[in-house]
Amino acid sequence: MAHASYRAFVEQLDREGELRRISEPVATELEITEIADREMKSPGGGKALLFEKPTVNGAVSPFPVAINTMGSWKRMAMSMGANSVDEVAAELGSLMKAKPPMSFGETIKLLGTAVDLRHAKPKRVKDGPCKEVIQKFDAPPPRTEPWPAAPDVSDLATFDPRPPSLLDLPILKCWPLDGGRFITLPCVVTQDPDTGERNVGMYRIQIYDDRTTGMHWQLQKVGARHGRRYYETGARMPVAIFLGGDPVFPFAATAPLPDGLDEFLLAGYLRKKSIELVKCETSDLEVPANADFVIEGYVDPTEPLRSEGPFGDHTGYYTLPEPYPAFHVTAITHRKDAIYPATIVGIPPMEDFYIGAASVKLFLPIFKMNFPEIVDIALPAEGVFHNAVFVSIRKTYPMQAYKIMHGLWGMGQMMFTKYLVVVDDDVDVHNTSDVLFRLCANTDPQRDSLFTRGPSDVLDHATSEIAMGTKLGIDATRKLAGEGFKRPWPPLIRMDAAVRRKIDGLFGKTV
Ligand SMILES: Cc1cc2nc3c(=O)[nH]c(=O)nc-3n(C[C@H](O)[C@H](O)[C@H](O)COP(=O)(O)O)c2cc1C
């Protein structure tokens, strides 16, 4: 079921007992984080939170803040308009089985066909609720001088907030050493200047002042690739950031889709209904008509890059300042009754675990198409996305675990995986304890490890150089004679099925 608006989703969460309303004033500087962090770390991901009176520099914002709205399996499914993420994954899987794609290109075509069948291609409309309030800004002259240091958050109080400006939005300062306020659930729309292909990615946005922000698209992301083309030609790059609207948008923006596949197609497929898009006020980019906020603007390739960060990140550490493009705001439009969606990242587990894990579930059929021996894949919360990946396989020939390691390291954002552990098909990869047991029991460390080199996540502070590092693959599968293993492999200890049944009958299933 498609959600007409983010507010409709928040109301549904409320009806289903998934929302805690907080009516006391709470500061957007650190206090919301402290409450949300406790909630996200409570069993099963806790509840979604709606801060009805968030304060910005002491003043109550006109816009409530919703957080942790995707932070459990149930809410993640609800954001997709489904009963469970498994149900969505099974449907996508059966689509792939009906006509297996042989490549990523074919996968894209197949998804396109599915969207056609559902009549879920985005369609252009003239107007929408995201334009109920419109504020346009004059373009500042291009800057050639180096940027001054980013202002301290407390300095923002000295700006005159002319509504609606960035400074009126209840944007969080998440952690004590953060370099300022950051928009943490932004969907960033860009276009390939050569092909016109659209991309929607989630890249955090640091607020520098009421009309300037950072643009944290990392080196290997599609927005950054589009950006590099503009830097080559020197042409001004239009960018639009939107927040809210259908709750499936943030998931689609974070999904590791191949470059060239429009995230609005995936979102339309998932919500089973076309997304209505409106043209921006100050550029030709299109954004969802039902968005809560739209921040329009541009990146100017003739300007120097600007220091972005520090930011308390997914990794559980602060990412230190790095140069990124500056984004200039040319317009802010919003719904009158807008809700500001946010998340926080930090030491796991956090809300983003469910976002990443849902991606893995959905894209597992695509991995299986390429590698039929794969049974399951898990990204444990402790590995914050790509640091650790566990894969179970049905091994039938020597060195197959190594084939999987190389294959996965070569697939899209799986390139960031630092530790890749391959286990047999009888291991539940979602049970970290089970994986560690097999890893310890089934490996001879030197023989079963593979070190290799490759691109790394730019957020990884442990690599000596940014964006490049080493990877460790561990083959924790049962060894075959064809792999040079000269001894008999012992059986795993398991009780007889008949005895288990008898004892279950006597005492019930206690384990
Ligand atoms: C909450 C959250 C925040 C994120 N922030 C960033 C970010 O600041 N920069 C970035 O490059 N990727 C960030 N990501 C990851 C990207 O959204 C993800 O890699 C996505 O697939 C990128 O899309 P693209 O391949 O279309 O560029 C974030 C993910 C989540 C869940």
The ligand as a Tripos MOL2 file, in Angstrom:
@<TRIPOS>MOLECULE
LIG
   31    33     1     0     0
SMALL
NO_CHARGES

@<TRIPOS>ATOM
      1 C1         21.4120    7.0640    7.1580 C.3       1 LIG1
      2 C2         22.3580    6.9390    5.9950 C.ar      1 LIG1
      3 C3         23.2420    7.9800    5.7060 C.ar      1 LIG1
      4 C4         24.1300    7.8860    4.6440 C.ar      1 LIG1
      5 N1         24.9900    8.9170    4.4000 N.ar      1 LIG1
      6 C5         25.8230    8.8610    3.3340 C.ar      1 LIG1
      7 C6         26.6770    9.9570    3.0400 C.ar      1 LIG1
      8 O1         26.7190   10.9620    3.7380 O.2       1 LIG1
      9 N2         27.4550    9.8690    1.9230 N.ar      1 LIG1
     10 C7         27.4380    8.7660    1.1020 C.ar      1 LIG1
     11 O2         28.1310    8.7560    0.0850 O.2       1 LIG1
     12 N3         26.6750    7.6900    1.4020 N.ar      1 LIG1
     13 C8         25.8510    7.7220    2.4810 C.ar      1 LIG1
     14 N4         25.0400    6.6580    2.7660 N.ar      1 LIG1
     15 C9         25.0900    5.4600    1.9170 C.3       1 LIG1
     16 C10        24.4250    5.7150    0.5590 C.3       1 LIG1
     17 O3         23.1540    6.2680    0.7150 O.3       1 LIG1
     18 C11        24.3390    4.4180   -0.2250 C.3       1 LIG1
     19 O4         25.6540    3.9640   -0.4610 O.3       1 LIG1
     20 C12        23.5860    4.5720   -1.5280 C.3       1 LIG1
     21 O5         23.4790    3.3150   -2.1600 O.3       1 LIG1
     22 C13        24.2570    5.5480   -2.4430 C.3       1 LIG1
     23 O6         23.4870    5.6860   -3.5940 O.3       1 LIG1
     24 P1         24.1610    5.8200   -5.0220 P.3       1 LIG1
     25 O7         24.8110    4.4870   -5.3230 O.co2     1 LIG1
     26 O8         22.9940    6.0980   -5.9180 O.co2     1 LIG1
     27 O9         25.1330    6.9120   -4.9590 O.co2     1 LIG1
     28 C14        24.1400    6.7270    3.8420 C.ar      1 LIG1
     29 C15        23.2590    5.6750    4.1320 C.ar      1 LIG1
     30 C16        22.3850    5.7670    5.1950 C.ar      1 LIG1
     31 C17        21.4540    4.6240    5.4930 C.3       1 LIG1
@<TRIPOS>BOND
     1     1     2 1
     2     2     3 ar
     3     2    30 ar
     4     3     4 ar
     5     4     5 ar
     6     4    28 ar
     7     5     6 ar
     8     6     7 ar
     9     6    13 1
    10     7     8 2
    11     7     9 ar
    12     9    10 ar
    13    10    11 2
    14    10    12 ar
    15    12    13 ar
    16    13    14 ar
    17    14    15 1
    18    14    28 ar
    19    15    16 1
    20    16    17 1
    21    16    18 1
    22    18    19 1
    23    18    20 1
    24    20    21 1
    25    20    22 1
    26    22    23 1
    27    23    24 1
    28    24    25 2
    29    24    26 1
    30    24    27 1
    31    28    29 ar
    32    29    30 ar
    33    30    31 1
@<TRIPOS>SUBSTRUCTURE
     1 LIG1         1 GROUP 0 **** ****
